[in-house]
Amino acid sequence: MMLVIKGKIISGMEVGSVFVSLEWVKNQILEKFSFEPFIGTLNVRMDRITSCKFQSFTKSREGILIKPQDNKFCVGKCFKIRIQNKVDGALIVPLVPNYPHDQIEVVAPVNLRRVLGLEDGNEVTIAIFDS
């Protein structure tokens, strides 16, 4: 089963690039998703209805966990995705309190903004696969 969602590209706070650059994160993404992630995440904001569907889908599934080596970082619940029906990657749901329910972080083996010609405000389609 999969869920197809649409959202708009937004700028992040550069926290995703720090997280993805950690050796243990890169190693787990390579092991679990078979790609080395581009250092950075693509931030996507969903509307209220899409966010509700997304939350229902991700909360009811186990996902693939990226587990930290210590308590300085959170667990990331991940799912395989395909963005714009062109590039495979993974979405990471940080399991922390107060993380915005309408936002997702996408990692891929390439710079998605450059490869797909994306800018803030562009709409993207993401197919999320049941892991």
C-alpha positions as CSV (number, residue, x, y, z in Angstrom):
1,M,0.0,0.0,0.0
2,M,1.1,3.6,-0.6
3,L,0.0,7.1,0.0
4,V,0.4,9.8,-2.6
5,I,0.6,13.4,-1.2
6,K,1.3,16.8,-2.5
7,G,3.0,19.6,-0.6
8,K,5.0,22.8,-1.2
9,I,8.7,23.2,-0.9
10,I,9.8,25.4,2.0
11,S,13.2,26.5,3.4
12,G,14.3,24.7,6.5
13,M,16.5,25.7,9.4
14,E,19.6,23.8,8.2
15,V,19.0,21.2,11.0
16,G,18.4,18.4,8.5
17,S,21.8,18.9,6.8
18,V,23.5,18.6,10.2
19,F,21.5,15.4,11.0
20,V,22.2,13.8,7.6
21,S,25.9,14.6,7.8
22,L,26.3,12.5,10.9
23,E,28.2,9.3,10.2
24,W,25.8,7.0,12.0
25,V,22.8,8.5,10.1
26,K,24.6,8.2,6.7
27,N,25.5,4.6,7.5
28,Q,21.9,3.6,8.6
29,I,20.4,5.3,5.5
30,L,22.9,3.4,3.3
31,E,22.2,0.1,5.0
32,K,18.4,0.5,5.1
33,F,17.7,2.4,1.9
34,S,20.7,1.5,-0.3
35,F,21.9,5.0,-1.0
36,E,24.2,7.5,0.5
37,P,22.2,10.6,1.3
38,F,23.0,14.0,-0.2
39,I,23.9,16.2,2.8
40,G,20.7,18.2,3.3
41,T,17.0,17.5,3.4
42,L,14.1,18.8,1.2
43,N,11.4,20.4,3.4
44,V,7.8,20.0,2.3
45,R,4.8,21.6,3.9
46,M,1.4,20.0,3.5
47,D,-2.1,21.5,3.8
48,R,-4.3,20.5,6.8
49,I,-6.2,17.7,5.0
50,T,-3.1,16.2,3.5
51,S,-1.3,16.4,6.8
52,C,-4.1,14.5,8.5
53,K,-3.9,11.7,5.9
54,F,-0.1,11.7,6.2
55,Q,-0.3,11.4,10.0
56,S,-2.8,8.6,9.9
57,F,-0.6,6.7,7.4
58,T,2.7,7.1,9.2
59,K,1.3,6.5,12.7
60,S,-0.4,3.3,11.8
61,R,2.8,1.8,10.2
62,E,6.0,0.6,11.7
63,G,8.3,2.4,9.2
64,I,12.1,2.0,9.2
65,L,13.8,3.4,12.2
66,I,17.0,5.4,12.2
67,K,18.3,5.0,15.8
68,P,20.7,7.5,17.4
69,Q,23.8,6.3,19.1
70,D,23.1,8.5,22.1
71,N,20.3,10.6,23.6
72,K,21.5,13.9,22.0
73,F,19.4,13.0,18.9
74,C,16.0,11.6,18.3
75,V,14.8,8.5,16.5
76,G,13.7,9.1,12.9
77,K,10.8,7.0,11.6
78,C,11.4,6.6,7.9
79,F,9.6,5.5,4.8
80,K,10.7,4.8,1.2
81,I,9.4,7.4,-1.2
82,R,9.4,8.5,-4.8
83,I,9.3,12.2,-5.5
84,Q,7.8,13.7,-8.7
85,N,7.7,10.1,-9.9
86,K,11.4,10.4,-10.8
87,V,13.7,10.1,-7.8
88,D,13.7,7.5,-5.0
89,G,14.5,8.5,-1.5
90,A,13.3,8.4,2.0
91,L,11.2,10.6,4.2
92,I,12.2,11.1,7.8
93,V,9.7,11.8,10.6
94,P,11.7,13.0,13.6
95,L,10.1,11.5,16.7
96,V,10.3,14.6,18.9
97,P,7.6,16.5,20.7
98,N,6.4,19.6,18.9
99,Y,7.7,18.7,15.5
100,P,5.4,20.4,13.0
101,H,2.7,17.9,11.9
102,D,2.4,19.5,8.5
103,Q,6.0,19.3,7.5
104,I,8.2,16.4,6.2
105,E,11.9,16.0,5.6
106,V,13.0,14.2,2.5
107,V,16.5,12.7,1.8
108,A,17.7,11.3,-1.4
109,P,21.0,10.4,-3.1
110,V,21.0,13.7,-5.0
111,N,20.3,17.4,-4.5
112,L,16.6,17.3,-5.2
113,R,16.2,21.1,-5.6
114,R,18.9,21.0,-8.4
115,V,18.0,17.7,-10.1
116,L,14.2,18.4,-10.1
117,G,14.5,22.2,-10.6
118,L,12.6,23.0,-7.3
119,E,12.3,26.3,-5.5
120,D,10.4,27.4,-2.4
121,G,6.7,27.4,-3.2
122,N,6.8,24.8,-5.9
123,E,4.3,21.9,-5.4
124,V,5.7,18.4,-5.4
125,T,4.1,14.9,-5.4
126,I,5.5,12.3,-3.2
127,A,4.5,8.6,-3.2
128,I,5.1,7.1,0.3
129,F,5.5,3.3,0.4
130,D,4.5,1.0,3.2
131,S,7.8,-0.1,4.4
